[in-house]
């Protein structure tokens, strides 16, 4: 198993709104970060994105459970993200499964997250959530 991926996951899981300066140890200056809702270029934009993310939630945690390395400098992390947002799901804990594809040299320069944006956000919005639940029942 990849020591790089394990170390990255351990350090990433320790991130919070008070230690975002730690992103410098994980990511290169030219980081290209993508998830289903955002795309950012550069360490400064990534820091701003994470700062906004942590400012809007009352709790955020990543539990990593899969570490798959491909070759020398590519791999996947599987995880469960747990978070609370005061205006979503009545403030209850929301859990979303996903995975991250990483490319690195000495630090990560490409990070792409894959997860269900509906499970993360849309299903927990008052009106849209009911519409999505109705559609899932109809399609299921």
Z-matrix of the N, CA and C atoms (Angstrom, degrees):
N
C 1 1.448
C 2 1.524 1 109.97
N 3 1.289 2 114.95 1 152.89
C 4 1.452 3 120.52 2 -173.72
C 5 1.520 4 112.36 3 -77.66
N 6 1.301 5 115.85 4 120.33
C 7 1.468 6 120.23 5 174.80
C 8 1.529 7 109.75 6 -67.33
N 9 1.347 8 117.17 7 -35.77
C 10 1.462 9 119.90 8 178.10
C 11 1.531 10 110.38 9 -58.87
N 12 1.339 11 117.20 10 -48.67
C 13 1.468 12 120.80 11 -178.51
C 14 1.523 13 111.55 12 -63.88
N 15 1.308 14 117.18 13 -41.38
C 16 1.470 15 120.49 14 179.09
C 17 1.534 16 111.23 15 -63.61
N 18 1.325 17 116.29 16 -43.28
C 19 1.467 18 120.51 17 179.49
C 20 1.533 19 109.94 18 -65.83
N 21 1.330 20 116.92 19 -44.58
C 22 1.456 21 121.06 20 177.95
C 23 1.529 22 110.49 21 -57.99
N 24 1.332 23 116.80 22 -48.76
C 25 1.471 24 121.45 23 -178.62
C 26 1.527 25 110.69 24 -61.10
N 27 1.317 26 117.04 25 -42.88
C 28 1.461 27 121.68 26 179.93
C 29 1.535 28 110.24 27 -60.84
N 30 1.337 29 116.72 28 -46.82
C 31 1.466 30 120.47 29 -179.20
C 32 1.531 31 111.20 30 -69.89
N 33 1.325 32 117.16 31 -38.94
C 34 1.464 33 120.51 32 179.68
C 35 1.526 34 110.35 33 -63.83
N 36 1.323 35 116.83 34 -41.21
C 37 1.469 36 121.30 35 -179.41
C 38 1.528 37 111.92 36 -63.83
N 39 1.324 38 117.47 37 -21.13
C 40 1.464 39 121.05 38 -179.77
C 41 1.528 40 113.24 39 -87.15
N 42 1.337 41 117.08 40 -7.14
C 43 1.457 42 119.75 41 -179.46
C 44 1.523 43 111.24 42 -63.15
N 45 1.323 44 115.24 43 144.84
C 46 1.457 45 122.32 44 172.19
C 47 1.524 46 108.02 45 -155.16
N 48 1.315 47 116.64 46 179.88
C 49 1.472 48 119.78 47 -174.84
C 50 1.523 49 112.64 48 -63.44
N 51 1.322 50 118.13 49 -18.34
C 52 1.465 51 121.08 50 -176.13
C 53 1.522 52 114.31 51 -95.95
N 54 1.326 53 118.52 52 -7.59
C 55 1.472 54 118.64 53 -176.52
C 56 1.532 55 112.93 54 -132.00
N 57 1.324 56 117.01 55 33.31
C 58 1.464 57 119.83 56 -178.22
C 59 1.530 58 113.07 57 -67.11
N 60 1.333 59 117.42 58 -12.45
C 61 1.460 60 120.13 59 171.84
C 62 1.538 61 110.43 60 -61.56
N 63 1.334 62 117.37 61 -20.46
C 64 1.473 63 122.28 62 178.83
C 65 1.524 64 112.55 63 -67.69
N 66 1.331 65 117.41 64 -14.90
C 67 1.467 66 119.97 65 177.26
C 68 1.524 67 110.97 66 -58.55
N 69 1.344 68 117.07 67 -29.58
C 70 1.463 69 121.40 68 179.08
C 71 1.525 70 112.21 69 -59.18
N 72 1.329 71 116.96 70 -31.56
C 73 1.463 72 120.90 71 -178.88
C 74 1.528 73 111.76 72 -78.40
N 75 1.338 74 117.22 73 -20.29
C 76 1.458 75 121.89 74 -176.41
C 77 1.520 76 113.56 75 -97.08
N 78 1.332 77 116.39 76 -36.33
C 79 1.460 78 121.36 77 -169.11
C 80 1.520 79 112.14 78 -121.15
N 81 1.334 80 115.39 79 146.80
C 82 1.461 81 120.97 80 175.08
C 83 1.529 82 109.34 81 -77.41
N 84 1.325 83 116.64 82 161.87
C 85 1.475 84 122.06 83 179.82
C 86 1.526 85 111.63 84 -56.53
N 87 1.334 86 117.16 85 -32.73
C 88 1.471 87 121.11 86 -175.18
C 89 1.535 88 112.70 87 -96.62
N 90 1.335 89 117.48 88 26.44
C 91 1.460 90 121.58 89 -177.78
C 92 1.533 91 111.09 90 -53.86
N 93 1.326 92 114.75 91 137.89
C 94 1.469 93 122.31 92 172.97
C 95 1.527 94 104.94 93 -117.58
N 96 1.332 95 116.20 94 110.71
C 97 1.459 96 122.58 95 -175.38
C 98 1.523 97 109.01 96 -114.62
N 99 1.329 98 115.86 97 131.37
C 100 1.462 99 121.42 98 179.84
C 101 1.518 100 109.12 99 -136.11
N 102 1.337 101 115.52 100 137.32
C 103 1.459 102 121.11 101 167.37
C 104 1.531 103 106.81 102 -137.25
N 105 1.315 104 119.75 103 175.86
C 106 1.468 105 119.81 104 -175.87
C 107 1.536 106 114.83 105 -60.39
N 108 1.324 107 117.98 106 -14.89
C 109 1.457 108 120.53 107 -177.13
C 110 1.526 109 114.14 108 -113.55
N 111 1.329 110 118.47 109 -17.35
C 112 1.464 111 121.70 110 -173.87
C 113 1.525 112 111.68 111 -144.20
N 114 1.316 113 114.02 112 158.53
C 115 1.456 114 121.33 113 169.76
C 116 1.517 115 106.89 114 -143.24
N 117 1.332 116 116.38 115 126.34
C 118 1.458 117 120.45 116 -178.77
C 119 1.516 118 109.73 117 -131.73
N 120 1.325 119 115.30 118 151.31
C 121 1.465 120 123.37 119 179.64
C 122 1.515 121 108.33 120 -123.30
N 123 1.296 122 116.83 121 128.73
C 124 1.457 123 121.50 122 174.31
C 125 1.522 124 113.03 123 91.45
N 126 1.300 125 114.26 124 151.48
C 127 1.463 126 121.87 125 -176.11
C 128 1.531 127 112.08 126 -63.99
N 129 1.317 128 117.35 127 -36.21
C 130 1.466 129 120.24 128 178.97
C 131 1.520 130 112.19 129 -63.21
N 132 1.348 131 117.09 130 -45.98
C 133 1.463 132 120.61 131 178.24
C 134 1.525 133 111.03 132 -65.83
N 135 1.331 134 116.75 133 -37.22
C 136 1.467 135 119.84 134 178.67
C 137 1.529 136 110.23 135 -64.35
N 138 1.320 137 116.63 136 -42.97
C 139 1.464 138 120.58 137 178.43
C 140 1.532 139 110.06 138 -61.43
N 141 1.327 140 117.64 139 -42.27
C 142 1.466 141 121.48 140 177.99
C 143 1.527 142 111.04 141 -62.94
N 144 1.325 143 116.86 142 -42.70
C 145 1.466 144 121.89 143 179.80
C 146 1.534 145 110.68 144 -61.93
N 147 1.330 146 116.50 145 -48.23
C 148 1.463 147 120.20 146 179.69
C 149 1.528 148 111.22 147 -65.58
N 150 1.314 149 117.23 148 -37.27
C 151 1.459 150 120.89 149 178.71
C 152 1.525 151 110.31 150 -61.39
N 153 1.319 152 117.12 151 -44.64
C 154 1.466 153 121.24 152 177.60
C 155 1.527 154 110.85 153 -65.21
N 156 1.321 155 116.25 154 -41.38
C 157 1.462 156 121.07 155 179.57
C 158 1.526 157 110.81 156 -59.28
N 159 1.321 158 117.24 157 -50.61
C 160 1.460 159 121.15 158 -178.13
C 161 1.524 160 112.40 159 -69.43
N 162 1.331 161 118.13 160 -28.30
C 163 1.465 162 121.03 161 179.79
C 164 1.527 163 111.36 162 -70.31
N 165 1.326 164 117.66 163 -25.06
C 166 1.465 165 121.07 164 -174.19
C 167 1.522 166 114.45 165 -96.60
N 168 1.314 167 119.04 166 -2.14
C 169 1.462 168 121.24 167 -179.95
C 170 1.521 169 110.09 168 -119.81
N 171 1.321 170 115.34 169 152.83
C 172 1.463 171 118.47 170 177.73
C 173 1.531 172 111.32 171 -93.64
N 174 1.319 173 116.60 172 -15.15
C 175 1.469 174 122.00 173 178.04
C 176 1.518 175 107.66 174 -155.75
N 177 1.328 176 116.65 175 140.39
C 178 1.467 177 121.41 176 177.02
C 179 1.516 178 108.69 177 -152.22
N 180 1.318 179 115.98 178 125.40
C 181 1.470 180 120.47 179 -177.18
C 182 1.527 181 109.25 180 -143.69
N 183 1.322 182 116.21 181 141.74
C 184 1.463 183 122.61 182 173.74
C 185 1.524 184 108.59 183 -115.42
N 186 1.324 185 116.00 184 129.05
C 187 1.463 186 122.40 185 173.32
C 188 1.513 187 107.24 186 -114.25
N 189 1.334 188 116.05 187 113.44
C 190 1.464 189 122.16 188 -177.57
C 191 1.520 190 109.59 189 -91.79
N 192 1.334 191 116.24 190 136.27
C 193 1.462 192 119.41 191 -178.09
C 194 1.526 193 112.88 192 -137.09
N 195 1.307 194 119.16 193 3.78
C 196 1.456 195 120.89 194 178.26
C 197 1.513 196 110.85 195 -144.46
N 198 1.325 197 115.72 196 134.56
C 199 1.457 198 121.83 197 -176.55
C 200 1.526 199 107.39 198 -135.62
N 201 1.319 200 117.30 199 102.12
C 202 1.463 201 121.32 200 -175.42
C 203 1.513 202 110.04 201 -122.13
N 204 1.328 203 116.16 202 109.39
C 205 1.459 204 121.06 203 179.77
C 206 1.514 205 109.87 204 -94.68
N 207 1.335 206 115.08 205 140.85
C 208 1.464 207 123.01 206 176.90
C 209 1.520 208 106.38 207 -121.88
N 210 1.295 209 117.57 208 115.03
C 211 1.458 210 119.30 209 -177.71
C 212 1.513 211 111.13 210 67.31
N 213 1.347 212 115.27 211 -153.69
C 214 1.460 213 120.14 212 -174.92
C 215 1.520 214 114.32 213 -86.48
N 216 1.340 215 118.23 214 -32.87
C 217 1.459 216 120.57 215 -168.67
C 218 1.522 217 112.91 216 -138.15
N 219 1.319 218 117.20 217 37.25
C 220 1.459 219 121.70 218 178.46
C 221 1.519 220 108.24 219 -146.37
N 222 1.334 221 115.85 220 142.62
C 223 1.447 222 118.04 221 178.84
C 224 1.511 223 112.84 222 -170.76
N 225 1.338 224 113.89 223 174.04
C 226 1.458 225 123.19 224 179.69
C 227 1.524 226 109.74 225 -125.41
N 228 1.310 227 115.10 226 139.84
C 229 1.462 228 122.18 227 171.33
C 230 1.521 229 107.66 228 -114.79
N 231 1.321 230 116.96 229 131.81
C 232 1.471 231 120.81 230 172.65
C 233 1.512 232 108.08 231 -103.24
N 234 1.342 233 115.24 232 141.57
C 235 1.455 234 119.34 233 -172.17
C 236 1.519 235 111.91 234 -152.54
N 237 1.336 236 113.38 235 166.84
C 238 1.460 237 122.74 236 168.72
C 239 1.524 238 105.46 237 -124.40
N 240 1.332 239 115.30 238 124.82
C 241 1.455 240 120.66 239 175.68
C 242 1.526 241 107.58 240 -99.71
N 243 1.314 242 116.61 241 131.92
C 244 1.464 243 122.75 242 176.72
C 245 1.520 244 107.16 243 -119.66
N 246 1.337 245 115.56 244 131.28
C 247 1.461 246 118.19 245 179.88
C 248 1.515 247 111.31 246 -151.42
N 249 1.317 248 114.42 247 159.74
C 250 1.466 249 122.85 248 174.35
C 251 1.523 250 108.00 249 -125.32
N 252 1.310 251 114.62 250 133.72
C 253 1.460 252 120.94 251 173.81
C 254 1.520 253 106.30 252 -127.77
N 255 1.319 254 118.30 253 130.82
C 256 1.469 255 119.94 254 -174.05
C 257 1.533 256 114.37 255 -60.34
N 258 1.328 257 118.12 256 -23.29
C 259 1.462 258 120.23 257 -177.90
C 260 1.526 259 113.54 258 -105.06
N 261 1.322 260 117.67 259 8.28
C 262 1.463 261 120.99 260 179.78
C 263 1.522 262 109.96 261 -121.74
N 264 1.316 263 116.46 262 136.23
C 265 1.471 264 123.19 263 174.91
C 266 1.527 265 111.83 264 53.58
N 267 1.311 266 117.00 265 34.28
C 268 1.460 267 120.34 266 179.21
C 269 1.522 268 113.16 267 62.04
N 270 1.328 269 117.19 268 25.15
C 271 1.457 270 121.25 269 -179.68
C 272 1.519 271 114.22 270 78.20
N 273 1.362 272 116.69 271 4.27
C 274 1.471 273 119.95 272 178.70
C 275 1.529 274 110.52 273 -72.40
N 276 1.318 275 115.48 274 160.22
C 277 1.454 276 121.94 275 178.32
C 278 1.524 277 109.81 276 -67.52
N 279 1.320 278 116.75 277 130.59
C 280 1.463 279 123.96 278 177.75
C 281 1.520 280 107.39 279 -112.15
N 282 1.326 281 116.34 280 132.72
C 283 1.476 282 121.21 281 178.90
C 284 1.519 283 109.08 282 -117.65
N 285 1.322 284 115.57 283 135.28
C 286 1.456 285 122.26 284 -179.27
C 287 1.523 286 107.94 285 -134.53
N 288 1.330 287 116.59 286 129.69
C 289 1.467 288 120.34 287 175.70
C 290 1.523 289 109.18 288 -90.68
N 291 1.308 290 115.69 289 150.85
C 292 1.453 291 119.81 290 179.12
C 293 1.506 292 111.08 291 -169.06
N 294 1.322 293 114.22 292 -177.03
C 295 1.459 294 119.78 293 174.92
C 296 1.522 295 108.94 294 -145.52
N 297 1.303 296 114.76 295 157.05
C 298 1.462 297 122.72 296 179.36
C 299 1.520 298 108.35 297 -120.89
N 300 1.321 299 115.28 298 133.23
C 301 1.465 300 121.78 299 172.80
C 302 1.518 301 106.72 300 -101.57
N 303 1.326 302 116.34 301 125.36
C 304 1.459 303 121.47 302 -176.15
C 305 1.517 304 111.17 303 -122.75
N 306 1.324 305 115.59 304 141.38
C 307 1.464 306 123.47 305 168.51
C 308 1.526 307 106.24 306 -121.28
N 309 1.326 308 116.96 307 138.01
C 310 1.461 309 118.99 308 -177.34
C 311 1.511 310 111.36 309 -145.64
N 312 1.312 311 113.59 310 158.14
C 313 1.452 312 122.74 311 165.74
C 314 1.527 313 103.68 312 -110.85
N 315 1.323 314 118.40 313 -100.51
C 316 1.467 315 118.93 314 169.54
C 317 1.525 316 110.10 315 -88.36
N 318 1.350 317 116.66 316 -24.22
C 319 1.465 318 123.42 317 175.04
C 320 1.528 319 108.18 318 -132.55
N 321 1.307 320 116.66 319 166.56
C 322 1.457 321 121.47 320 -179.89
C 323 1.526 322 109.71 321 -73.68
N 324 1.348 323 115.73 322 128.19
C 325 1.462 324 120.19 323 176.92
C 326 1.527 325 112.07 324 -113.74
N 327 1.325 326 116.91 325 -10.44
C 328 1.475 327 121.10 326 176.11
C 329 1.520 328 107.76 327 -141.70
N 330 1.344 329 115.98 328 124.24
C 331 1.459 330 122.02 329 -178.68
C 332 1.523 331 106.67 330 -135.55
N 333 1.324 332 115.97 331 118.25
C 334 1.462 333 120.67 332 177.60
C 335 1.521 334 109.02 333 -125.53
N 336 1.335 335 115.69 334 123.18
C 337 1.459 336 121.59 335 178.90
C 338 1.517 337 110.18 336 -98.31
N 339 1.328 338 114.58 337 141.69
C 340 1.460 339 122.20 338 175.91
C 341 1.526 340 107.86 339 -122.32
N 342 1.334 341 115.78 340 122.89
C 343 1.460 342 121.37 341 175.95
C 344 1.519 343 108.30 342 -162.18
N 345 1.314 344 115.61 343 167.30
C 346 1.457 345 122.65 344 179.57
C 347 1.527 346 108.73 345 -82.28
N 348 1.336 347 116.78 346 107.79
C 349 1.464 348 120.95 347 -178.73
C 350 1.528 349 111.17 348 -63.18
N 351 1.328 350 117.29 349 -30.22
C 352 1.459 351 120.19 350 176.73
C 353 1.514 352 111.28 351 -64.08
N 354 1.332 353 116.52 352 -45.25
C 355 1.461 354 120.79 353 179.52
C 356 1.525 355 111.39 354 -66.89
N 357 1.329 356 116.24 355 -29.37
C 358 1.457 357 120.65 356 179.41
C 359 1.522 358 111.75 357 -75.70
N 360 1.329 359 116.61 358 -43.34
C 361 1.453 360 119.48 359 -168.48
C 362 1.526 361 113.98 360 -134.26
N 363 1.311 362 117.51 361 -61.22
C 364 1.466 363 121.81 362 -167.40
C 365 1.520 364 113.90 363 -59.30
N 366 1.327 365 117.89 364 -38.37
C 367 1.460 366 120.75 365 -178.23
C 368 1.529 367 112.26 366 -68.22
N 369 1.328 368 116.79 367 -13.54
C 370 1.462 369 120.86 368 -176.81
C 371 1.526 370 112.70 369 -103.59
N 372 1.323 371 116.77 370 2.17
C 373 1.461 372 120.72 371 175.50
C 374 1.526 373 108.43 372 -84.95
N 375 1.317 374 118.48 373 139.81
C 376 1.471 375 121.05 374 -171.54
C 377 1.534 376 114.99 375 -50.61
N 378 1.298 377 119.90 376 -60.22
C 379 1.468 378 121.09 377 -174.99
C 380 1.525 379 110.90 378 -81.05
N 381 1.317 380 116.77 379 -48.87
C 382 1.461 381 120.57 380 -178.22
C 383 1.524 382 111.57 381 -62.12
N 384 1.318 383 117.57 382 -36.06
C 385 1.460 384 121.37 383 179.00
C 386 1.519 385 112.32 384 -60.03
N 387 1.335 386 116.75 385 -41.28
C 388 1.463 387 120.34 386 178.32
C 389 1.528 388 111.21 387 -66.55
N 390 1.317 389 116.41 388 -38.63
C 391 1.474 390 120.51 389 178.44
C 392 1.529 391 110.12 390 -64.61
N 393 1.319 392 117.65 391 -44.57
C 394 1.465 393 121.47 392 179.71
C 395 1.524 394 110.29 393 -64.26
N 396 1.327 395 118.12 394 -43.01
C 397 1.473 396 120.86 395 177.59
C 398 1.522 397 110.71 396 -60.56
N 399 1.326 398 117.17 397 -42.21
C 400 1.466 399 121.36 398 178.05
C 401 1.529 400 110.52 399 -62.34
N 402 1.351 401 116.78 400 -45.37
C 403 1.468 402 120.67 401 179.05
C 404 1.531 403 111.53 402 -61.97
N 405 1.316 404 117.28 403 -41.83
C 406 1.474 405 120.82 404 179.34
C 407 1.530 406 110.76 405 -62.13
N 408 1.335 407 116.46 406 -41.36
C 409 1.476 408 119.66 407 178.40
C 410 1.525 409 110.25 408 -64.25
N 411 1.318 410 117.29 409 -41.81
C 412 1.475 411 121.80 410 -178.44
C 413 1.528 412 110.81 411 -66.60
N 414 1.328 413 116.63 412 -39.07
C 415 1.459 414 120.58 413 -178.11
C 416 1.524 415 112.12 414 -80.78
N 417 1.336 416 116.83 415 -25.51
C 418 1.461 417 121.55 416 -176.32
C 419 1.480 418 110.85 417 -79.88
